[in-house]
């Protein structure tokens, strides 16, 4: 019986410390609970997916040379496959368009529902839409550029090191895929650092972990070719595309 007051006091102390910790480190976590208005969040999710689903590369390929991009090269609709198949000019247009999709989705989300959770949902689902476009029957790209576009608006402190890492590795090795994977890994690290230093809410921490991990997973075939030594390097073009 004599130990019970001590145990109760210890319990109260632990509860108080836990409340202080979670209140300080996870101050925005309430957005995950009952305070969330689901209607605008669902609207953000739907619009983000549809924006991401717009097949920039497939449209440009059709306009340039009436090519079905899902049947040539890597069969992806991103800027890399477009550049190798149709040339650098078309690739730059697609790169800008895909980057703009990511930026637009976050911009729209922040105006519909200006909470970190909406931003995180929009950032992730834009990449999902790009990779699994409803307009291409689930086909698409790998999500690197669209993901960077969203990150540039949602978390510039994560975007800068991720983008620099990707560019440096791609230039040094001439493997776009390796640069993309390394950039994603850096985004995860920068997101964790941002959260640990109090510069990133927990919702965006999850976003900066889950989205890059999803993009890395989309590079599974590239990883296999890198390991086998058969991955194409920067500057290697596909055979000329035919309509």
VENHUGI-V49584 format. One record per residue. N is the residue number from 1. RES is the residue in one letter. SS is DSSP state (a for helix, b for strand, c for the rest). OMEGA is omega in radians with two decimals (* if undefined). Layout:
# VENHUGI-V49584
n res ss omega
N RES SS OMEGA
N RES SS OMEGA
This chain:
# VENHUGI-V49584
n res ss omega
1 X c -3.07
2 X a -3.10
3 X a -3.04
4 X a 3.09
5 X a 3.11
6 X a 3.14
7 X a 3.12
8 X a 3.12
9 X a 3.11
10 X a 3.12
11 X a 3.12
12 X a 3.13
13 X a -3.13
14 X a 3.13
15 X a 3.14
16 X a 3.13
17 X a 3.12
18 X a 3.14
19 X a 3.12
20 X a -3.13
21 X a -3.08
22 X a 3.09
23 X a -3.11
24 X a -3.00
25 X a -3.08
26 X c -3.04
27 X c -3.12
28 X c -3.06
29 X a 3.12
30 X a 3.13
31 X a 3.13
32 X a -3.01
33 X c -2.98
34 X c -3.13
35 X c -3.10
36 X c 3.01
37 X c -2.99
38 X a -3.06
39 X a 3.11
40 X a 3.13
41 X a 3.09
42 X a 3.09
43 X a 3.10
44 X a -3.12
45 X a -3.12
46 X a -3.12
47 X a 3.14
48 X a 3.13
49 X a -3.12
50 X a 3.09
51 X a 3.12
52 X a -3.10
53 X a 3.14
54 X c -2.99
55 X c -3.08
56 X a -3.10
57 X a -3.13
58 X a 3.13
59 X a -3.14
60 X a -3.14
61 X a 3.09
62 X a -3.12
63 X a -3.11
64 X a -2.97
65 X a -3.12
66 X c -3.10
67 X c 2.99
68 X c -3.02
69 X a 3.13
70 X a 3.14
71 X a -3.13
72 X c 3.09
73 X c 3.13
74 X c -3.11
75 X c 3.07
76 X c -3.05
77 X c -3.12
78 X c -3.05
79 X a -3.12
80 X a 3.13
81 X a 3.10
82 X a -3.14
83 X a -3.12
84 X a -3.07
85 X a -3.01
86 X a 3.13
87 X c -3.04
88 X a -3.12
89 X a 3.12
90 X a -3.14
91 X a 3.13
92 X a 3.11
93 X a 3.14
94 X a 3.12
95 X a 3.14
96 X a 3.14
97 X a -3.14
98 X a 3.07
99 X a 3.13
100 X a 3.09
101 X a 3.14
102 X a 3.11
103 X a -3.09
104 X a -3.10
105 X a 3.12
106 X a 3.12
107 X a 3.12
108 X a -3.12
109 X a -3.10
110 X a 3.09
111 X a 3.07
112 X a -3.05
113 X c -2.99
114 X c 3.04
115 X c -3.11
116 X a -3.13
117 X a 3.12
118 X a 3.10
119 X a -3.13
120 X a 3.13
121 X a -3.14
122 X a -3.12
123 X a -3.12
124 X a -3.05
125 X a 3.02
126 X a 3.11
127 X a 3.08
128 X a 3.12
129 X a 3.12
130 X a -3.10
131 X a -3.09
132 X c -3.02
133 X c 3.08
134 X a -3.12
135 X a 3.13
136 X a 3.11
137 X c 3.07
138 X c 3.08
139 X c 3.12
140 X c -3.11
141 X c -3.14
142 X c 2.99
143 X c -3.06
144 X a -3.05
145 X a 3.10
146 X a 3.09
147 X a 3.10
148 X a 3.10
149 X a 3.10
150 X a -3.12
151 X a -3.12
152 X a 3.11
153 X a -3.03
154 X a -3.04
155 X c -3.06
156 X a 3.13
157 X a 3.04
158 X a -3.12
159 X a -3.03
160 X a 3.12
161 X a 3.12
162 X a -3.12
163 X a 3.13
164 X a 3.13
165 X a 3.14
166 X a -3.12
167 X a -3.12
168 X a -3.12
169 X a 3.13
170 X a -3.14
171 X a -3.08
172 X a -3.06
173 X a -3.05
174 X c 3.00
175 X c 3.11
176 X a -3.10
177 X a 3.13
178 X a 3.08
179 X a 3.13
180 X a -3.14
181 X a 3.13
182 X a 3.07
183 X a 3.10
184 X a 3.11
185 X a 3.11
186 X a 3.10
187 X a 3.12
188 X a 3.14
189 X a -3.12
190 X a 3.09
191 X a 3.11
192 X a 3.11
193 X a 3.12
194 X a 3.12
195 X a -3.11
196 X a -3.13
197 X c 3.09
198 X c -3.10
199 X c -3.09
200 X c 3.09
201 X c -3.04
202 X a 3.13
203 X a 3.13
204 X a 3.00
205 X a 3.12
206 X a 3.12
207 X a -3.09
208 X a 3.01
209 X a -3.04
210 X a -3.07
211 X a 3.07
212 X a 3.11
213 X a 3.09
214 X a 3.12
215 X a 3.09
216 X a 3.12
217 X a 3.12
218 X c 3.12
219 X c -3.08
220 X a -3.14
221 X a 3.07
222 X a 3.13
223 X a 3.12
224 X a 3.14
225 X a 3.07
226 X a 3.14
227 X a -3.13
228 X a -3.12
229 X c -3.10
230 X c -3.13
231 X c 3.12
232 X c 3.13
233 X c 3.09
234 X c -3.14
235 X c 3.08
236 X c -3.10
237 X c 3.01
238 X c 2.97
239 X c -3.12
240 X c -3.11
241 X c 3.08
242 X c 3.14
243 X c *
